[in-house]
Amino acid sequence: MSKSVLIVGTGTIGEPLIGLLADFKEKLGLNEIIFHKRTPLIEEVAKVNSLTKRGAKLASDEEKMHFFRKLGHKVSYNFTEALERASVIIDCTPAGNEHKYKHYQHYPEKLYIAQGSEKDFGVPYAYGINDTIFKESPSFIQVVSCNTHNIAAILHSIDPSLNRIEKADFVCIRRANDISQEGNFIASPQVGSHKYTNFGTHHAKDAYDLFKTKNKHINIFSSALKINSQYMHLLRFDLIVYQFLSTASLIDKFKENKFVSLTHKTLANKIFSFGRDHGYYGRTFNQTVISIPSLLAAQRGGKTQVTGFCFTPQDGNSLLSSVAACLWGIYKEDYLKYMKTFDEFLFDEI
């Protein structure tokens, strides 16, 4: 099998993923990292040059090659050539489903991975949560969103079986946009609507669908609002658990999960700054960062109500899941051996 990887898109997720795989290409035993960029832009010359300097190879549509070359870029492949060379394709665009039916289904022997926005692209996946999906050898995988990773990590930490969770309610307090994105900023908090009768917003439904791949069905509901910040998403969680838990034992449960980071900080900018200063590519790869001062475990008639706030490490958690799925596509059951490379970027505490 070819050990070449194609990343489609150079946006918020695509750009750091290209850099990450290019930097670790030799350690991961990969042959080449190819990235496809759709539009030649003079303001993104530096970004493309940085990625190619790291060792990634640029691919573009045939009709755009001339324009990329005019900007001074070396174009190694057209899109079809790149698609044929790669054994794993990671689509980081909001058009993954469109590409699936237009291009990907014509090369069924490859593994395709899309991101959280592309619902129904493939089997939903979060690293360390439902790796059992690999037993079915899927050809199409959808890495769930950053907030879905966060929700799943909380539930999985408190009760991996999910059998003792009576109900779970989440409020997703979302940043307005990423610091790298143009537009969409808002002047004040904006509440969202509840689209699903049983789930509220898609965050709960996506988490439900994720655990459904393990034949687990959970009573879960979510609401969402957007605030005028560019730092981080937050989650407020409220769970009823058929188990006695103290706040101290709750913290111990979170400590047992390597994908969970704990913090005594309460400000999003402090968490964000830590990732910028100490994380890889400015990212924190943990699935959630739980604020210890916000935690409360209260006894409610033989049950425990677990309440608290946590921070979502944006695309960092989904980046790690994308890499895990990619390495499974290349190495199958040996992928976990290669994923140990990234354990040093998981923080126990922030």
LUMTOR-904393 format. One line per field, with one value per residue (C-alpha): residue in one letter; x, y, z. Coordinates in steps of 0.25 Angstrom, whole numbers, plus 5000, padded with zeros to 4 digits. Last residue first. Layout:
<sites>
type	[A  ...]
px	[X  ...]
py	[Y  ...]
pz	[Z  ...]
</sites>
This chain:
<sites>
type	[I  E  D  F  L  F  E  D  F  T  K  M  Y  K  L  Y  D  E  K  Y  I  G  W  L  C  A  A  V  S  S  L  L  S  N  G  D  Q  P  T  F  C  F  G  T  V  Q  T  K  G  G  R  Q  A  A  L  L  S  P  I  S  I  V  T  Q  N  F  T  R  G  Y  Y  G  H  D  R  G  F  S  F  I  K  N  A  L  T  K  H  T  L  S  V  F  K  N  E  K  F  K  D  I  L  S  A  T  S  L  F  Q  Y  V  I  L  D  F  R  L  L  H  M  Y  Q  S  N  I  K  L  A  S  S  F  I  N  I  H  K  N  K  T  K  F  L  D  Y  A  D  K  A  H  H  T  G  F  N  T  Y  K  H  S  G  V  Q  P  S  A  I  F  N  G  E  Q  S  I  D  N  A  R  R  I  C  V  F  D  A  K  E  I  R  N  L  S  P  D  I  S  H  L  I  A  A  I  N  H  T  N  C  S  V  V  Q  I  F  S  P  S  E  K  F  I  T  D  N  I  G  Y  A  Y  P  V  G  F  D  K  E  S  G  Q  A  I  Y  L  K  E  P  Y  H  Q  Y  H  K  Y  K  H  E  N  G  A  P  T  C  D  I  I  V  S  A  R  E  L  A  E  T  F  N  Y  S  V  K  H  G  L  K  R  F  F  H  M  K  E  E  D  S  A  L  K  A  G  R  K  T  L  S  N  V  K  A  V  E  E  I  L  P  T  R  K  H  F  I  I  E  N  L  G  L  K  E  K  F  D  A  L  L  G  I  L  P  E  G  I  T  G  T  G  V  I  L  V  S  K  S  M]
px	[4988  4988  4990  4994  4994  5005  5015  5005  5007  5017  5009  5000  5010  5008  4993  4993  4998  4984  4983  4996  4992  4977  4979  4990  4979  4969  4979  4983  4969  4966  4978  4973  4959  4965  4973  4961  4956  4962  4948  4947  4940  4929  4923  4912  4910  4897  4899  4888  4883  4874  4881  4895  4903  4916  4921  4932  4934  4947  4953  4952  4952  4960  4954  4959  4973  4981  4984  4989  4999  5006  5009  5004  5013  5011  4999  4992  4995  4990  4977  4975  4978  4969  4957  4958  4955  4969  4970  4972  4970  4973  4965  4970  4979  4966  4970  4970  4956  4952  4960  4954  4940  4945  4949  4936  4929  4922  4911  4906  4894  4898  4890  4898  4899  4910  4914  4922  4932  4937  4950  4957  4950  4940  4926  4918  4910  4899  4896  4886  4888  4881  4885  4879  4889  4889  4901  4902  4917  4914  4902  4913  4916  4901  4898  4910  4905  4891  4895  4904  4893  4884  4872  4873  4860  4852  4863  4866  4867  4870  4883  4885  4894  4903  4907  4914  4916  4928  4924  4935  4949  4955  4969  4965  4954  4939  4928  4933  4922  4916  4910  4900  4900  4890  4892  4882  4882  4897  4900  4900  4909  4919  4931  4924  4930  4942  4933  4923  4933  4941  4929  4924  4938  4939  4925  4930  4942  4934  4933  4943  4935  4940  4938  4945  4941  4949  4938  4948  4952  4939  4944  4952  4940  4945  4960  4960  4947  4939  4926  4924  4924  4920  4907  4909  4921  4922  4931  4942  4944  4953  4954  4961  4965  4960  4947  4954  4942  4934  4944  4942  4928  4920  4930  4935  4920  4920  4934  4930  4932  4947  4957  4956  4966  4970  4978  4984  4990  4996  4982  4977  4989  4989  4974  4977  4988  5002  5015  5012  5024  5019  5024  5011  5011  5013  5000  4993  4998  4993  4979  4973  4979  4973  4984  4994  5005  5015  5018  5033  5032  5037  5024  5016  5023  5022  5007  5005  5014  5007  4993  4991  4994  4983  4983  4969  4967  4978  4981  4992  5001  5009  5019  5025  5020  5028  5021  5034  5038  5026  5025  5027  5019  5008  5007  5008  4997  4988  4991  4986  4975  4967  4966  4967  4977  4967  4969  4980  4986  4994  5004  5008  5004  5000]
py	[5093  5079  5065  5071  5063  5067  5056  5046  5049  5039  5029  5029  5021  5009  5011  5010  4995  4990  4995  5002  5011  5013  5012  5024  5033  5030  5033  5046  5051  5048  5056  5068  5066  5069  5081  5087  5095  5091  5091  5097  5092  5096  5088  5079  5065  5061  5049  5038  5032  5043  5055  5055  5067  5066  5080  5085  5099  5101  5089  5095  5083  5084  5075  5066  5068  5072  5087  5095  5105  5097  5087  5093  5101  5115  5116  5105  5112  5125  5118  5113  5127  5134  5125  5129  5120  5114  5103  5093  5078  5072  5060  5051  5043  5039  5034  5048  5051  5039  5045  5058  5051  5044  5058  5064  5052  5042  5032  5025  5025  5038  5051  5060  5075  5080  5095  5094  5105  5109  5116  5129  5137  5144  5151  5139  5128  5120  5105  5095  5081  5068  5054  5041  5031  5019  5010  5000  5004  5012  5018  5025  5034  5036  5041  5050  5056  5057  5064  5074  5075  5084  5080  5065  5059  5070  5073  5087  5095  5109  5117  5129  5141  5148  5162  5169  5157  5152  5144  5151  5146  5133  5131  5136  5125  5130  5135  5126  5115  5113  5099  5096  5081  5072  5058  5047  5035  5032  5018  5010  5019  5008  5017  5025  5038  5038  5034  5044  5056  5051  5049  5064  5069  5061  5066  5080  5078  5072  5058  5051  5045  5032  5026  5013  5006  4993  4987  4985  5000  5004  4999  5011  5018  5027  5027  5035  5041  5035  5036  5026  5033  5045  5045  5059  5067  5078  5069  5066  5057  5044  5035  5022  5016  5004  5011  5020  5025  5028  5039  5048  5055  5047  5048  5062  5067  5061  5067  5081  5088  5086  5077  5065  5055  5045  5032  5023  5035  5034  5033  5045  5053  5050  5054  5067  5072  5069  5075  5090  5098  5112  5125  5133  5130  5116  5116  5123  5113  5101  5106  5099  5085  5087  5088  5079  5085  5075  5076  5076  5086  5097  5093  5097  5110  5114  5111  5120  5131  5131  5133  5147  5145  5135  5123  5116  5101  5096  5081  5076  5064  5058  5048  5034  5033  5025  5032  5037  5041  5049  5056  5070  5067  5061  5073  5084  5078  5076  5090  5096  5086  5089  5104  5105  5098  5088  5074  5066  5055  5044  5035  5022  5014  5000]
pz	[5128  5134  5129  5115  5103  5093  5099  5095  5080  5076  5083  5071  5063  5072  5072  5057  5057  5056  5042  5037  5026  5028  5043  5042  5035  5045  5056  5049  5047  5062  5066  5057  5063  5077  5073  5064  5076  5089  5096  5110  5122  5131  5143  5148  5153  5159  5167  5170  5182  5185  5179  5184  5178  5170  5167  5157  5154  5161  5154  5140  5130  5118  5107  5095  5098  5086  5090  5078  5076  5065  5076  5090  5099  5096  5088  5096  5109  5103  5099  5113  5119  5109  5113  5127  5139  5141  5152  5140  5136  5123  5118  5106  5116  5123  5138  5142  5139  5148  5159  5158  5160  5172  5178  5175  5181  5173  5177  5165  5156  5149  5146  5137  5135  5126  5122  5110  5105  5091  5091  5088  5077  5086  5084  5089  5081  5088  5088  5094  5097  5100  5104  5108  5103  5094  5093  5081  5080  5067  5075  5083  5071  5067  5081  5081  5068  5073  5085  5077  5066  5075  5084  5084  5085  5077  5068  5063  5076  5072  5075  5085  5080  5090  5085  5074  5065  5057  5044  5036  5033  5040  5046  5060  5059  5059  5069  5080  5085  5098  5096  5107  5111  5117  5121  5126  5134  5132  5139  5127  5119  5119  5120  5132  5136  5126  5114  5117  5118  5106  5098  5100  5097  5084  5080  5083  5074  5062  5059  5049  5038  5033  5019  5015  5027  5032  5041  5052  5050  5057  5070  5071  5077  5088  5088  5075  5071  5059  5052  5041  5027  5020  5027  5034  5027  5037  5046  5037  5025  5024  5012  5011  4998  4990  4985  4975  4967  4980  4983  4972  4970  4980  4991  4987  4989  5003  5007  5002  5015  5013  5022  5013  5018  5006  5010  5000  4992  4978  4970  4977  4975  4960  4959  4967  4958  4963  4968  4967  4970  4975  4970  4969  4954  4957  4965  4953  4943  4951  4952  4940  4945  4959  4969  4976  4986  4992  5007  5011  5023  5012  5004  5016  5018  5004  5004  5016  5010  4997  5004  5002  4987  4986  4977  4979  4981  4989  4990  4999  4998  5009  5004  5007  5022  5032  5044  5049  5035  5032  5046  5041  5029  5036  5046  5035  5027  5039  5043  5029  5027  5040  5040  5024  5015  5007  5003  5010  5002  5009  5003  5009  4997  5000]
</sites>
